[in-house]
Amino acid sequence: MQETRFVSGPPERPPRAEPERGSPHGAAARPLPLLAGVGAAFALVHLALVAPGLGLGWDETVYVSQVSPQAPSAFFSAPRARGITYLVAPVAALTTSTSALRVYMAVLAGCGLFLALWMWRRLLPAPVLAIAGALFASLWVTMFYASQAMPNLWVAYGAVAAVGCFLRAARDPGDGRALIVMGAGVAFAALMRPSDAVWLALALVVAALVMPRTRGRGLLVLVAVAGVAVGCAEWVIEAYVHYGGLAARLRRASEIQGHLGWYFAVDDHVRALGGRALCRPCDVPWRYPVSALWFFALPLLVAGGVVSAVRARNRTPILLATAVGVVLAAPYLLTVGYAAPRFLLPAYALMALPVAQCLLWACLAPLRWRRTAAGLVILAVVAHLAIQYVLVVGVANRVRRDAVDLTRIAAELRAQGVRPPCVISGEEAIRIAFRTGCASRQPGGHDGSITPRALAAMALQQPVAVLVADKGRPPAHAREWRVHPLPGLGPRTGFRAYLSPAVLPRPTG
């Protein structure tokens, strides 16, 4: 019996190749239904499983408040970029409904996954792309952030699209559409998160210079540099308008992120995978080792994908996806002294391609090993999905409980007379102020936007509330203000609100 030979991709040249008769890609090699199905399933599963009742997080509130009519804009600190605010604006500017925002963002996330993978349809077989998309979407981090107003998932989409179109343009410099989408992908990533886009563009420039048989090297370099310049332009202009110049903004951004430098944060990211959206400082015990099994398996699976790609005919796409993924992960693993799982989403999206290559190659091993390999892959995938399901449900439930508590706190403040125009400062001020319809102002810390004296003067003219958690002490200017107990938030015992003289309780009866 003749063995079926696995041909995992089109030859390096020419760029297009039809699947061989009898190839495992035959009828299943149509990318449109496969990739559209993956994108649609991603959005639908998120809407059914995660989105209901999911309130706005702290960072989300900052981004959404820039365009929402619900409350004045929160302070926009130096590291942030406005790309995600532009993305949510069509809905956030028209309605204060968080549910409407979640549906809108989830649909966009599904479309984004489809479009990013679609850029690779001439480079890798449709089954590899579909498996890669499904694996990436199955991570609890990806599923949790699908409808959130956060930039990292969108950087991932921009990076995947840019790398795919770079490869297409490297094969055919006459493919103007690929060049345009490559530049747009880099610019889109820069609009969302400039630092990530700089590393992305740098990786593409190096690839253009060192990859063999690359055509139009100068044009590829120019497009990559132009893309990052266009995408970062708004952030740079804002640096001179609001932050005292580019160097000052970069310096302040580094301070807010704990002073960038040499850190070995791999262990922090491993601990954060247990269900922590932010691990800062990440000196917590590693309680759920099973949650990081896939993280430890990732280098082995990526290596397997590279080996199988070298044996097949899609070596360059898999190698470049791996290399750019490593470049995008390295700054967060080695220069940032804390961890947030979402930081690595662009790297995970690119590395999902060699992982998918490895898994498909294993399932199409020689006949005597095929059944065993396929069985092991299926068992591993089922276990992986079960673990990711438990994690995403746990994280989402915790956020839902916080949303209920924050709504109760905001309602109690309104009942005590903290109503617009008003200002809230102190613990959890950003999220509570947004729900109350107030401005949030902090006299210090990362979001320092007002002096204590100015806040005290403001308190004479409009309602001001200073929130203090547990046994914390109020600032000097608020110590003589009226104190009112508030409901707790999560495991905390409760809050106290120090209410300025301008706060008049709502009459009862």
Secondary structure by P-SEA (a helix, b strand, c coil): cbbbbbbcccccccccccccccccccccccaaaaaaaaaaaaaaaaaacccccccccaaaaaaaaccccccccccccccccaaaaaaacccccccccaaaaaaaaaaaaaaaaaaaaaaacccccaaaaaaaaaaaaacaaaaaaccccccaaaaaaaaaaaaaaaaaaaacccaaaaaaaaaaaaaaaaaacaaaaaaaaaaaaaaaaccccccaaaaaaaaaaaaaaaaaaaaaaaaaaccccaaaaaaaaaaaacccccccaaaaaaaaccccccccccccccccccccccccaaaaaaaaaaaaaaaccaaaaaaaaaaaaaaaaccccccccccccccaaaaaaaaaaaaaaaaaaaaaccccaaaaaaaaaaaaaaaaaaaaaaaaaaaaaaaaaaaaaaaaaaaaaaaacccccccccccaaaaaaaaacbbbbbcccccccccaaaaaaaaaccbbbbbbcccccccccccccbbbbbbbcccccbbbbbccccccccccc
